[in-house]
């Protein structure tokens, strides 16, 4: 259990742990694959693949002979993803290459399915990345982006924070909002871009737009016995021990100041955030922490139009 990748220099290392294996209900992915019509996919591309979680999970819903390519800007994740595929006996179906989402190293019209999960929240230009995803999709193929609205998550309260003073709850929302604006201002991505993507899919000419919400919740209730709950509480304990919020202290501060916040206000908000996290861990260790584990994650899809035959 835990996160073997924490401390790595590549992006998102703190979120490549065991909790990521529990982001989806398998039967819901099966339903989505039917809605998206993935039975005809033969070549799929996982953009910003990290260590391969999303591509390997989605591949369970693809035909057995479908090939999956993963691309990531970080060479360390390309290596780790290939190792994980090899360990799972998937090396024959999966390959991983290095490349940026904004400049994918593939020819036009190369894949039946091009997809990403929590990637567009990290790129400087989500429109450019989406344009690239569409470019390498075959006419009639499908583009799928699974991206969150993380600002909404700041109001997904557990039992303790439901009873907290209003000022503390507002402090958490303020910290999240100002940091998200600062992250975007620095050109490092919009953490709530999922809210904006349906319109951008249409603006980019994709058709047959479908928008769903991930139906997975991650409830945490004593005795924390299921694999997903054990992974969740272990991550929370790890974050508390490292004084890690959504980001590290230094990164959070950098985002907050870039978003127009003051040093003094950041210090106050950060102290409240760590206090809330410490109370959560104290409750976990006492066997009394409880949470519904809700989040707002979008599943957006659209098809690349087929070429219209030229008129005689």
Secondary structure as the mmCIF struct_conf table of DSSP 4:
data_model
#
loop_
_struct_conf.conf_type_id
_struct_conf.id
_struct_conf.beg_label_comp_id
_struct_conf.beg_label_asym_id
_struct_conf.beg_label_seq_id
_struct_conf.end_label_comp_id
_struct_conf.end_label_asym_id
_struct_conf.end_label_seq_id
TURN_TY1_P TURN_TY1_P1 UNK A 4 UNK A 7
BEND BEND1 UNK A 9 UNK A 10
TURN_TY1_P TURN_TY1_P2 UNK A 11 UNK A 12
HELX_RH_3T_P HELX_RH_3T_P1 UNK A 13 UNK A 15
BEND BEND2 UNK A 17 UNK A 17
HELX_RH_3T_P HELX_RH_3T_P2 UNK A 18 UNK A 22
BEND BEND3 UNK A 23 UNK A 24
HELX_RH_AL_P HELX_RH_AL_P1 UNK A 26 UNK A 36
TURN_TY1_P TURN_TY1_P3 UNK A 37 UNK A 37
HELX_RH_3T_P HELX_RH_3T_P3 UNK A 38 UNK A 40
STRN STRN1 UNK A 43 UNK A 47
TURN_TY1_P TURN_TY1_P4 UNK A 48 UNK A 48
TURN_TY1_P TURN_TY1_P5 UNK A 50 UNK A 51
BEND BEND4 UNK A 52 UNK A 52
HELX_RH_AL_P HELX_RH_AL_P2 UNK A 53 UNK A 59
TURN_TY1_P TURN_TY1_P6 UNK A 60 UNK A 61
BEND BEND5 UNK A 62 UNK A 62
TURN_TY1_P TURN_TY1_P7 UNK A 64 UNK A 65
STRN STRN2 UNK A 67 UNK A 72
BEND BEND6 UNK A 73 UNK A 73
HELX_RH_AL_P HELX_RH_AL_P3 UNK A 75 UNK A 87
TURN_TY1_P TURN_TY1_P8 UNK A 88 UNK A 89
TURN_TY1_P TURN_TY1_P9 UNK A 91 UNK A 93
STRN STRN3 UNK A 94 UNK A 98
STRN STRN4 UNK A 100 UNK A 100
TURN_TY1_P TURN_TY1_P10 UNK A 101 UNK A 102
STRN STRN5 UNK A 103 UNK A 103
BEND BEND7 UNK A 105 UNK A 106
TURN_TY1_P TURN_TY1_P11 UNK A 108 UNK A 109
STRN STRN6 UNK A 111 UNK A 117
BEND BEND8 UNK A 118 UNK A 118
TURN_TY1_P TURN_TY1_P12 UNK A 120 UNK A 122
BEND BEND9 UNK A 124 UNK A 124
HELX_RH_AL_P HELX_RH_AL_P4 UNK A 126 UNK A 135
TURN_TY1_P TURN_TY1_P13 UNK A 136 UNK A 136
STRN STRN7 UNK A 137 UNK A 148
HELX_RH_AL_P HELX_RH_AL_P5 UNK A 150 UNK A 153
TURN_TY1_P TURN_TY1_P14 UNK A 154 UNK A 155
HELX_RH_AL_P HELX_RH_AL_P6 UNK A 159 UNK A 162
TURN_TY1_P TURN_TY1_P15 UNK A 163 UNK A 163
BEND BEND10 UNK A 164 UNK A 164
HELX_RH_AL_P HELX_RH_AL_P7 UNK A 166 UNK A 185
TURN_TY1_P TURN_TY1_P16 UNK A 186 UNK A 187
BEND BEND11 UNK A 188 UNK A 188
TURN_TY1_P TURN_TY1_P17 UNK A 191 UNK A 193
HELX_RH_AL_P HELX_RH_AL_P8 UNK A 194 UNK A 203
TURN_TY1_P TURN_TY1_P18 UNK A 204 UNK A 205
STRN STRN8 UNK A 207 UNK A 213
STRN STRN9 UNK A 220 UNK A 220
TURN_TY1_P TURN_TY1_P19 UNK A 222 UNK A 223
BEND BEND12 UNK A 226 UNK A 226
HELX_RH_AL_P HELX_RH_AL_P9 UNK A 227 UNK A 241
TURN_TY1_P TURN_TY1_P20 UNK A 242 UNK A 243
BEND BEND13 UNK A 245 UNK A 247
HELX_RH_AL_P HELX_RH_AL_P10 UNK A 249 UNK A 258
TURN_TY1_P TURN_TY1_P21 UNK A 259 UNK A 260
HELX_RH_AL_P HELX_RH_AL_P11 UNK A 263 UNK A 285
TURN_TY1_P TURN_TY1_P22 UNK A 286 UNK A 287
STRN STRN10 UNK A 291 UNK A 291
STRN STRN11 UNK A 297 UNK A 303
HELX_LH_PP_P HELX_LH_PP_P1 UNK A 304 UNK A 311
#
